[in-house]
Amino acid sequence: MTPFGEKMRELRAHKNVSQAIMARALDVSPAYVSALEHGKRGKPSFSFIQKVIQYFDLIWDDAEEIWDLAQISSPRVTIDTAGLSEQATRVSNRLAQKISYLSSEELEVILSVLENE
């Protein structure tokens, strides 16, 4: 699941609407909504994000949160370490190898380091 997909599912549950109802209102297929929620589709388009914001009638701060979550919701990430240190390349490769084995707590530690730039 992606951060955007999780938030969209949360908003949909709060509004008590099915994927099919939401999909119809946003003029997309239920399969697309499902794929977004389950992290099977990449970052949504700008126009789709705008439709979601309008559909849920989000105020400025919530709309900004949705936009930010969409920007970090690519389920297939490539890290280009060309020109960076050997250490950066090693970290990137180790993370790629081990990410599926890390616990929620370990992921939270890594995330807090990365987000406290």
Backbone bond lengths (Angstrom), bond angles and torsions (degrees), N, CA, C in turn:
res aa  C-N    CA-C-N  psi(-1)  N-CA   C-N-CA  omega(-1)  CA-C   N-CA-C  phi
1 M - - - 1.448 - - 1.528 108.50 -
2 T 1.319 115.75 146.98 1.462 120.80 178.17 1.535 109.15 -101.72
3 P 1.334 117.45 161.94 1.468 119.13 176.58 1.534 112.28 -57.68
4 F 1.332 117.35 -39.83 1.459 120.57 178.75 1.526 110.40 -65.90
5 G 1.327 116.98 -45.05 1.456 121.15 179.97 1.517 112.69 -61.60
6 E 1.326 115.70 -41.09 1.464 119.73 178.70 1.531 111.00 -64.51
7 K 1.324 116.84 -43.09 1.463 120.57 179.29 1.525 111.07 -65.91
8 M 1.321 116.82 -41.15 1.455 120.25 179.59 1.531 110.05 -62.98
9 R 1.318 117.05 -41.52 1.468 121.22 177.81 1.526 110.20 -62.91
10 E 1.319 116.10 -42.28 1.466 120.90 178.74 1.534 110.94 -61.73
11 L 1.322 117.39 -46.07 1.466 121.26 178.98 1.528 111.16 -63.79
12 R 1.317 115.81 -40.64 1.461 120.50 179.95 1.525 110.75 -64.64
13 A 1.322 116.73 -42.21 1.465 121.23 178.67 1.531 110.48 -64.57
14 H 1.333 115.93 -41.09 1.468 120.11 179.33 1.533 111.02 -62.84
15 K 1.321 115.89 -36.92 1.470 121.07 178.82 1.535 111.19 -82.68
16 N 1.338 115.88 -10.18 1.459 122.80 178.29 1.532 112.51 60.38
17 V 1.339 115.31 49.53 1.462 120.59 177.09 1.528 109.00 -122.75
18 S 1.298 115.30 149.39 1.464 121.20 178.87 1.527 109.99 -80.27
19 Q 1.319 114.61 166.54 1.463 119.49 174.97 1.526 109.89 -61.13
20 A 1.308 116.76 -39.18 1.468 120.55 -178.20 1.525 111.80 -64.32
21 I 1.315 117.25 -43.41 1.470 120.79 179.43 1.525 110.12 -65.07
22 M 1.325 115.96 -45.21 1.464 119.51 179.58 1.522 110.59 -63.98
23 A 1.318 117.01 -43.26 1.467 121.03 -179.83 1.520 110.94 -59.32
24 R 1.318 116.51 -44.22 1.464 120.83 179.54 1.530 110.21 -60.80
25 A 1.322 116.77 -43.84 1.472 121.15 -179.02 1.526 111.96 -65.80
26 L 1.335 116.85 -31.26 1.472 121.22 -178.31 1.526 112.46 -95.51
27 D 1.313 116.95 1.03 1.457 123.26 178.13 1.532 112.20 61.17
28 V 1.339 114.58 44.34 1.463 121.48 173.89 1.529 107.21 -133.15
29 S 1.301 116.87 172.51 1.461 119.73 179.41 1.529 110.66 -83.37
30 P 1.325 117.14 152.08 1.467 119.75 173.92 1.527 111.62 -58.89
31 A 1.318 116.49 -32.23 1.470 120.30 178.09 1.530 111.12 -62.62
32 Y 1.339 117.02 -37.05 1.470 120.62 178.49 1.521 110.53 -65.89
33 V 1.339 116.68 -44.58 1.474 120.75 178.84 1.530 109.09 -61.14
34 S 1.316 116.82 -44.63 1.458 121.19 178.90 1.531 111.20 -61.40
35 A 1.322 116.13 -45.12 1.470 120.36 -179.82 1.524 111.49 -62.55
36 L 1.323 117.44 -38.83 1.471 120.30 176.49 1.522 110.78 -64.45
37 E 1.323 116.26 -44.87 1.461 120.25 -177.84 1.523 111.93 -66.19
38 H 1.322 117.64 -31.73 1.456 120.75 -177.52 1.530 113.77 -96.07
39 G 1.336 117.29 4.73 1.461 120.63 177.19 1.511 114.03 75.43
40 K 1.316 117.21 21.72 1.466 121.08 179.16 1.526 112.13 -92.22
41 R 1.313 116.60 -9.11 1.466 122.38 176.77 1.520 108.16 -120.75
42 G 1.321 115.10 150.87 1.451 121.11 -179.16 1.514 112.69 -75.34
43 K 1.292 114.17 -167.41 1.459 122.17 -178.90 1.525 109.91 -55.61
44 P 1.332 117.53 130.58 1.472 120.04 -179.50 1.526 111.53 -71.16
45 S 1.319 114.87 160.73 1.466 120.45 -179.66 1.531 110.58 -72.05
46 F 1.320 114.89 161.32 1.463 120.99 177.33 1.528 110.44 -56.80
47 S 1.331 116.99 -43.94 1.464 119.58 -177.42 1.528 111.48 -66.21
48 F 1.333 117.59 -35.82 1.460 119.45 177.69 1.528 110.54 -67.41
49 I 1.316 116.70 -41.92 1.474 120.29 178.14 1.528 109.53 -59.34
50 Q 1.324 116.77 -43.12 1.475 121.13 178.16 1.531 110.46 -60.86
51 K 1.318 117.41 -41.72 1.467 120.98 178.49 1.528 111.15 -62.26
52 V 1.324 116.64 -41.33 1.466 120.99 178.89 1.525 110.03 -63.58
53 I 1.311 116.64 -44.69 1.466 121.44 178.86 1.521 110.35 -59.32
54 Q 1.312 116.94 -44.59 1.466 120.78 179.33 1.520 111.35 -68.86
55 Y 1.321 117.29 -41.98 1.462 121.30 -178.04 1.527 111.17 -59.14
56 F 1.319 116.33 -41.93 1.459 120.36 -179.01 1.528 112.66 -91.56
57 D 1.338 116.15 1.78 1.461 121.70 177.44 1.533 111.15 51.83
58 L 1.340 114.49 52.34 1.460 120.24 -175.26 1.519 111.75 -81.40
59 I 1.315 115.19 141.09 1.460 120.50 176.14 1.529 108.84 -81.04
60 W 1.308 115.67 173.05 1.465 122.40 -170.69 1.528 113.86 -49.06
61 D 1.351 118.28 -53.29 1.467 120.60 -176.51 1.524 111.70 -62.88
62 D 1.329 116.56 -41.76 1.463 120.18 179.21 1.526 111.47 -68.61
63 A 1.309 116.53 -36.84 1.467 121.09 177.25 1.529 109.84 -64.27
64 E 1.311 116.46 -41.17 1.464 120.77 178.72 1.533 110.52 -65.05
65 E 1.329 116.41 -38.68 1.459 120.23 177.73 1.534 110.75 -62.13
66 I 1.334 116.54 -45.05 1.471 120.99 178.34 1.534 110.14 -58.99
67 W 1.319 116.44 -45.06 1.472 120.93 179.01 1.530 110.46 -60.30
68 D 1.340 116.83 -47.44 1.464 120.98 -179.66 1.526 111.71 -62.37
69 L 1.338 116.79 -41.51 1.462 120.21 178.95 1.523 111.35 -64.43
70 A 1.318 116.87 -38.04 1.465 120.16 178.27 1.526 110.90 -62.54
71 Q 1.323 117.00 -36.36 1.465 120.91 -177.66 1.524 112.70 -67.97
72 I 1.338 117.11 -23.49 1.472 120.00 -179.43 1.532 110.65 -111.02
73 S 1.319 116.99 29.85 1.464 120.80 -174.24 1.518 114.21 -117.00
74 S 1.288 117.98 30.52 1.459 119.96 174.86 1.526 107.85 -84.16
75 P 1.342 118.42 118.50 1.462 119.52 -178.16 1.531 113.57 -76.90
76 R 1.326 117.28 -10.26 1.463 121.17 178.78 1.527 108.38 -123.84
77 V 1.305 115.37 101.40 1.459 121.40 -172.93 1.523 109.96 -106.58
78 T 1.325 116.04 139.09 1.454 122.77 173.25 1.522 107.33 -117.62
79 I 1.313 115.72 131.86 1.462 120.38 178.51 1.521 108.09 -111.35
80 D 1.315 116.03 117.95 1.456 121.56 179.64 1.522 108.54 -93.34
81 T 1.326 116.50 108.66 1.460 120.28 -179.96 1.527 112.13 -103.28
82 A 1.317 117.13 10.88 1.467 120.09 177.29 1.524 108.95 -57.73
83 G 1.301 115.62 128.48 1.458 120.46 179.13 1.521 113.58 86.64
84 L 1.328 117.49 -5.24 1.458 120.75 177.03 1.528 109.42 -95.89
85 S 1.295 116.74 177.35 1.463 121.02 -177.65 1.524 112.12 -69.96
86 E 1.317 114.79 162.96 1.468 121.46 175.09 1.519 109.13 -59.51
87 Q 1.315 115.66 -36.75 1.468 120.62 -179.49 1.539 111.34 -63.61
88 A 1.324 117.34 -41.20 1.468 121.12 178.45 1.524 110.64 -63.09
89 T 1.321 116.75 -41.05 1.458 120.79 178.12 1.523 110.59 -65.47
90 R 1.323 116.34 -42.34 1.459 120.39 179.69 1.530 111.38 -64.04
91 V 1.313 116.89 -44.48 1.473 121.03 178.45 1.526 110.43 -60.15
92 S 1.318 116.70 -46.45 1.470 121.32 -179.30 1.523 111.28 -60.38
93 N 1.316 116.38 -45.31 1.461 120.04 -179.18 1.525 112.41 -68.65
94 R 1.307 117.31 -40.43 1.466 120.44 177.90 1.526 110.83 -64.20
95 L 1.315 116.59 -41.75 1.456 120.10 178.49 1.530 110.09 -61.35
96 A 1.325 116.71 -44.32 1.467 120.65 178.83 1.537 111.06 -60.23
97 Q 1.322 116.29 -39.20 1.460 120.42 -179.04 1.522 112.87 -72.80
98 K 1.314 117.36 -35.62 1.467 121.29 -168.65 1.526 115.46 -106.18
99 I 1.325 119.49 -8.73 1.464 120.69 -170.80 1.529 113.13 -57.32
100 S 1.310 117.66 -36.29 1.468 119.00 -178.48 1.525 112.66 -72.42
101 Y 1.318 117.85 -12.19 1.464 121.68 179.94 1.529 113.18 -100.89
102 L 1.326 117.16 -7.49 1.457 120.24 -177.47 1.529 110.99 -77.42
103 S 1.320 115.72 141.89 1.466 120.97 177.89 1.525 109.92 -76.73
104 S 1.297 116.01 166.30 1.470 120.83 176.28 1.518 111.04 -58.05
105 E 1.317 116.04 -39.34 1.467 120.43 -179.63 1.530 110.86 -65.36
106 E 1.319 116.71 -43.65 1.463 120.46 178.94 1.525 111.13 -64.96
107 L 1.331 116.06 -42.15 1.469 119.34 177.10 1.520 110.99 -62.19
108 E 1.314 117.30 -39.12 1.470 121.45 179.32 1.531 111.01 -63.13
109 V 1.328 117.48 -39.60 1.466 121.38 177.72 1.530 109.99 -62.79
110 I 1.319 116.74 -47.53 1.466 121.08 179.46 1.518 109.88 -61.72
111 L 1.318 117.05 -45.03 1.474 121.17 -179.90 1.523 111.02 -61.67
112 S 1.315 117.10 -41.63 1.472 118.58 -179.37 1.527 111.26 -65.91
113 V 1.318 117.99 -35.67 1.470 121.13 175.94 1.521 109.56 -64.54
114 L 1.323 116.65 -45.30 1.475 120.75 -176.88 1.530 112.69 -70.59
115 E 1.309 117.72 -32.71 1.467 119.84 -177.51 1.515 113.73 -87.54
116 N 1.331 116.78 -9.51 1.465 120.18 176.02 1.514 109.85 -100.83
117 E 1.319 113.92 56.66 1.463 121.39 -176.25 1.465 109.10 -52.24
